[in-house]
């Protein structure tokens, strides 16, 4: 069973980057090691920020080039292409004022 918490990150403003780093750090503590934090990150985000996010357990990073047909909020939806026909449960979450994203529970 794949369990994914998905985020999109664009820009280098601390308002966004600090939260992304905190999410990568805290997700295993809050949800357990069976959950993967998947980050769709714009190509212009600093490599230092990407390295900080990637330093934590259970993190996947996908670098996103600009796509005029998708907003950054829609980047995280691209994961549905890989999960089509697999029986997916989706829950929108906001927890502790820090964690925000889409949780995917894939019972494959």
C-alpha positions as CSV (number, residue, x, y, z in Angstrom):
1,X,0.0,0.0,0.0
2,X,1.4,3.4,-1.0
3,X,0.5,6.3,1.2
4,X,1.5,9.7,-0.2
5,X,1.2,13.3,1.2
6,X,1.7,15.6,-1.8
7,X,2.9,19.2,-1.9
8,X,3.7,21.8,-4.5
9,X,6.4,24.4,-3.9
10,X,7.4,27.4,-6.0
11,X,9.4,30.4,-5.2
12,X,12.1,30.9,-2.6
13,X,10.1,33.0,0.0
14,X,10.6,31.7,3.5
15,X,6.8,31.8,4.0
16,X,6.6,28.8,1.8
17,X,10.0,27.1,2.0
18,X,10.2,26.9,5.8
19,X,6.8,25.2,5.9
20,X,7.9,22.7,3.2
21,X,11.1,21.9,5.2
22,X,9.0,21.5,8.4
23,X,6.5,19.2,6.6
24,X,9.4,17.0,5.3
25,X,10.8,16.8,8.8
26,X,7.6,16.3,10.8
27,X,5.6,14.0,8.5
28,X,7.3,10.8,9.6
29,X,6.9,11.8,13.3
30,X,3.2,12.6,12.8
31,X,2.1,10.0,10.3
32,X,4.7,7.3,10.6
33,X,7.3,5.9,8.2
34,X,4.7,4.2,5.9
35,X,3.8,7.7,4.5
36,X,5.9,9.3,1.8
37,X,6.1,13.1,1.4
38,X,6.1,13.9,-2.3
39,X,7.1,17.4,-3.3
40,X,6.5,18.8,-6.8
41,X,9.0,21.7,-6.8
42,X,9.4,24.4,-9.4
43,X,12.8,24.3,-11.2
44,X,13.6,27.8,-9.9
45,X,13.5,26.9,-6.2
46,X,16.9,27.1,-4.7
47,X,19.0,23.9,-4.7
48,X,19.7,24.6,-1.0
49,X,16.0,24.4,-0.2
50,X,15.6,21.2,-2.2
51,X,18.6,19.6,-0.4
52,X,17.1,20.5,3.0
53,X,13.8,18.9,2.1
54,X,15.5,15.9,0.6
55,X,17.6,15.3,3.7
56,X,14.6,13.8,5.6
57,X,13.2,10.3,5.5
58,X,10.5,9.2,3.1
59,X,10.7,12.2,0.8
60,X,10.3,12.1,-3.0
61,X,11.1,15.2,-5.1
62,X,9.9,15.9,-8.6
63,X,11.3,19.0,-10.3
64,X,8.6,20.8,-12.4
65,X,9.2,22.9,-15.4
66,X,6.6,25.5,-16.1
67,X,3.5,24.2,-17.8
68,X,1.2,26.9,-19.0
69,X,-1.8,24.5,-18.8
70,X,-1.3,23.8,-15.0
71,X,-1.1,26.0,-12.0
72,X,1.2,25.0,-9.1
73,X,-1.8,23.7,-7.2
74,X,-2.5,21.3,-10.0
75,X,1.0,19.9,-10.2
76,X,0.2,17.6,-7.3
77,X,-2.8,16.2,-9.3
78,X,-0.4,14.8,-11.9
79,X,0.2,11.8,-9.6
80,X,-3.3,10.6,-10.4
81,X,-2.1,9.6,-13.9
82,X,0.1,7.0,-12.3
83,X,-2.6,5.8,-10.0
84,X,-5.5,5.4,-12.5
85,X,-7.5,2.3,-12.0
86,X,-5.8,1.4,-8.7
87,X,-8.6,2.2,-6.2
88,X,-7.5,5.5,-4.7
89,X,-8.9,7.2,-1.6
90,X,-8.4,11.0,-1.3
91,X,-8.7,13.2,1.8
92,X,-8.0,16.9,1.9
93,X,-6.2,17.7,5.1
94,X,-5.1,20.7,7.2
95,X,-3.5,19.6,10.5
96,X,-1.8,21.6,13.2
97,X,-1.8,24.7,11.1
98,X,1.4,23.4,9.4
99,X,0.5,20.4,7.3
100,X,-1.5,21.0,4.3
101,X,-1.8,18.8,1.3
102,X,-3.5,15.8,-0.3
103,X,-3.2,12.4,1.2
104,X,-3.3,9.5,-1.2
105,X,-3.9,6.0,0.1
106,X,-3.3,3.5,-2.7
107,X,-4.5,0.0,-1.9
108,X,-2.5,-1.7,-4.8
